[in-house]
Amino acid sequence: MTVNRDQALFRTPLTAAFHQTAQGFYRRHTDPKKRKQIYLNTLSVQAAQFFLTCLGIETNLENSESWNPILQVLADSSDLWVDDLGRLECRPVLPEQAAWEIPSEVRADRIGYLFIQVDAELTEATLLGFLPKVDTKTVTLEQLQPLDDFPSYLEELRDRERAQSPARIRLQQWLDQVIDASWTALDTLIAERREQNLAFSFRGPLARIDLIEPDSAGAKQGKFLTLGKEEKEQILFIVGIAPVSDGAEFNITVELYPAGNESYLPPALHLMVMDEANIPVLQAEGRQSEGLEFQFRGEAGECFSVQISLNQQTLTEQFEI
């Protein structure tokens, strides 16, 4: 494929350091096809990161699925985590390719798609353009939006995120019984649920004791969530706060449990806790578990958010300790 476009392109050398990183992942795998895939993905992600660094945009390789050797086996992912926004897919393009196949596993949960052509010698990468989303199995050069428009596209995403971000929930206020109407104390929530004669069950001793009887040293509030676009799943979402003995820190708990007739969480359910910069710090998947729980400590004034995803639907709650 010959690149002949009017708009500016971005070229970067594929340095020895880029190749060293790619070789490190390459050696972890034995299947020749998978090794080549991971090598090219790693080069393209690094080229994209260099491009974004030149634009002053912060990224995090460690939070990228493409940087996880286990996930590399499970999916053909070449994502790069962009702070405050999410996963940017950085698809490698070979010189002889006229159309580029987009794996089904990366057609969702992406903020956009960058397309990076590597030369035959793997010495240089050229960023060809981008797409905000991909709805088709294959993409061609003619479909791409100009690379010059990419910075403004990311800024539009940030503006949209700011406009849609809900107000932060101040958890310390829960200790003074100042609680938003969308949250309900656990004992009240469970009692009301049973009165409605809806099937509701927890599994395991922790749920029966600690959750039904809120911690007297702190406060736990919950709400029911309905997730899923086609098959609806109902989940109980619980957040708790309790002061540590010295008073300078607080214990925070984030929990998910199945509700209704289900004994286990949906396998595709994804729970993520992010820090104030929207960098993931804790992640877990339902995988038919009886519940998910995160515990961590934080100081007064620190912020975090909780993101719950299922079948291309995502709910996010913002909190301040």
N, C-alpha and C positions, 0 to 999 in steps of 0.2 A: 504494500500500500504506500503510495506517495502522498505525503502531506503537502498540500498547496492551498493555503488559506490566507485570507486578507488580514485577519486579526493577529495580534501578537501571540507568539508561543513562548513558553518558558522551558529552557533547557538547563539541565544540570548534569555534571559528570557523575557516573556511578563509581564512587571512590572505593579504594581498597577497604576502608572501614565498612562501607555498605556491604561489600562482598563478604567480609569476615563475619558480619552478623548473619547474613543469609546462609553462609556455610555452617554456622553454628546450629541453626534450625535444620538445615539439610541433613546433617549427620545424625539427627535424632530419629530419622525415619528410614525405612528400608524399601518401600514400594517406589520404583523409579518414577512413575507418573506423579505420585504425591510429592516426591522430592523436588521435581521440576516445578510443580505448581507452587509449592511453598517458597522455593528460591525466588521465582519471579514476583510472587506476592510481596515478599520481604523487600525486594529492591524497589518496587513501586510505592510501597508505604513510606519508605525512607525518602524517596524522591519527593513525594507529596509533603512529608513533614518539613523538608528543607524549604519547599515553596511557601508553606504557611508560615514558617519562621521568618522568611524574608518579608512577609506581609505583617509581621508583628502579632501573629495569632498563636496562642499557646495550645500545645497538644500534649498528649500523654501516651507514650507507646505502651507502658506497662498495663494500662487499662484497656488496651485494644485486644479484641478477640484474636486477631492475627498474630499476636505476640505470645499466645498461650499454646505451648506444644501439644497439649491434650486437645484443645479445640481445633487446632490445625488439622488433626486427623478427622474430626467429625464434620468439618465444613470447609468449603473453598471460600474463605473469607480473607479479604485484604483491607480490613477496616483500620482507621486511625481515629482515636478518640480526640475530639476537639473540645477543649474546656468550655463550659457553659452551654454547649449545644448538643453534643452526642457523637454518634459514629458516622464518619465520612468514609465511604467505600472508595478505594483507590485501585481501580482495575488495570492490570497490566495488559498491554496491547503489543503483539509481535509485528514485525515489519510486513510480513506477508499476509496478515489478516485483513480482510475487507469488511467483515462483520464480526462482532464480538459477543460471545454468549455470556449472559448474566445468570449466575447460579440462582436457583429458586430460593435458597436459604438467605440470600443477601438482598432480596427485593423488598424487604420490610425492615423497620427499625434502623433506617439510615437517614441522615440529614441531607444527603446528596451523593453524587457519584462523580469522581474525577477519573479521567482516562489518561493513562501514562504509557506512551510508546517507548519501548526499549529497543536499541539498535541491535543488529545481529551479533555484534561482538560483546554486547552487554557492557559497553563503556560509557554510554550516554542515554539519558532519559529525556523525553519531550512530553510535556503536558499539553494535550491536544484540546481540551475543553471539559465541560461538565454538564451534568443533567441534575435538576432538582429531585427527580424521581424516575424510576424505571418501571414501566408497565408491560414491557414486551420481553421475550426471551432473548432477542438479539438487538444490538445497537450498531449503527454505522456512523461514520465521521460526519455525514451531512446532518445528523440529528442533534449534534452537540451544540451547546450554547458557548459563546466566546469566553475564553478564560478571563478576559478583561472585566467581565461582568460578575466574576465569582466573588470578589470582596464585597461588593454591594449586596449580593445575594445572601451572604453570611450575616451581614449587618441587618438585613430585613428579617432574617430568622431570629436574631437576638431581640429586635424590637417586638416581634410577635410573641416571643417567650416572655418578655417583660410585661406585655399587655395582658397576657393570659395567666401569668403567675398569680395564684391566690395569695391572700394575706397570710403572713406567718402566724402560726399558732404559738402563743407564749406559754410554754409548759409550766413555768413556775407559778403562773396564775391558777393552775389546776390545784395547787397545794392550798390555795385560799378559796377554793370552790368557785372560782371565776372561770366558767367553762362555756365555750361556744355551743350554740344550740344543736349543731350537727353531731356533737359527741355526747355519749351517755355513759354514766357510771356502769360498771360491769354487772353489779347485782341487779340494778334496775333494768338493764338491757336484757339480761337473761330471763328475769321474771316476766317482763312484757312479752318476750318471745314465746314463752311457755303458755301464757294466757291466751295467745292467739291460736293455740293448738297446732302450731307448725312444728314439723319434725326438726329437732335441733339437738345436736349431740357434739360433745367434745370427746376426745380419746386421750387416755393416758392420765396418770396421777397428777401431773403438774396442772393440767387443765382443770381437773375436778377440784383441786384444793386451792392452788395459788390464784387461778383466774376467777373462779366464782367468788372467792373471798378476797377482795382487794387488799393489798398490802397496807397495813395501818400506818406504816412509816411514810407512805407516799400516796400517789394517786394513779389509778389506771382508768382510762376511758376507752370506749370502743364504738365501732359503727359497723353496720353491714354494708358490704359492697357487692354490686352485681356487675360482673365482668363477662366479656365475650360478645362478639357481634352476632354470631349465629346460635351457638349453643351457650345459653346463659349459665354462669356459675356464680353461686353466692358464697362469699367469703366473709369471715369475721376479722376485722382489722383492729388491733389493740396497740395502744401506746401508753407507756407508763413512765413516771418520773418519781424518784425518791432521793432525798438529800443524803450525802455521805456524812459520816460522823463529824468531820472537820468543818462542814458547812460550805466549803469552797467549791466542791464538786457535786455532781448529781449523777446517779445511776439512771440510765435510759434503757427502756426495753421496747422493742418493736416486734410484734407477733402477728402471724396469720394462721387461721384455723378454718377448716371446712365447716360450712353451715348447711342446713337442710338435711337431706337424706344421705349425703356423701360422708364417707368415713375418711377420705384422703383428699388432699389438695390436688388440683389438676396438674398433670405432668408438665405442661407447658407454662405454668405460672412462674413468673420471675419477680423476685423481690430484690430491691437495691436501695441501699442507703448511700447518699452522696453528701459530701461536705459543702461548705459555703460556696466553693468554686465550682460546684456541680461535678466534682471528681468522685467516681465510685470508690467507696472504702469498704463496703460489705455487699456481697452478692450471694444469692442462693436461688435454686429452682425448686418448684413443687415436687416433681418426680415422684408423685403419689406418696408423699410423706404425710404423717398425721398432723404436722404443723411445722411452722418455721419460726424461729426466734433469734433475734439479735440482742446482745447486751453490750453496752459500752458506756463510758463515762465522758462527761463534758462539763465545762465551766459555764457559769452564768453569762448570758449574752452570746454564746456560740450558736451558730445556725447550722441546720442540716435539713435535708429533704428525703422523703421516702417515695420511691417510684414502684408501682405495682403494675405489671404488664401481663396480659393474656390475650392471645389470638389477635394481635395487632391493635389492641386497645390498651391505653396506658393512662393510669391515674397517678397524680403527683400531689403530695401534701408537703407544705413548707413549715418548719418548726424553728422556734428559738427557745433555747434553754433558759 
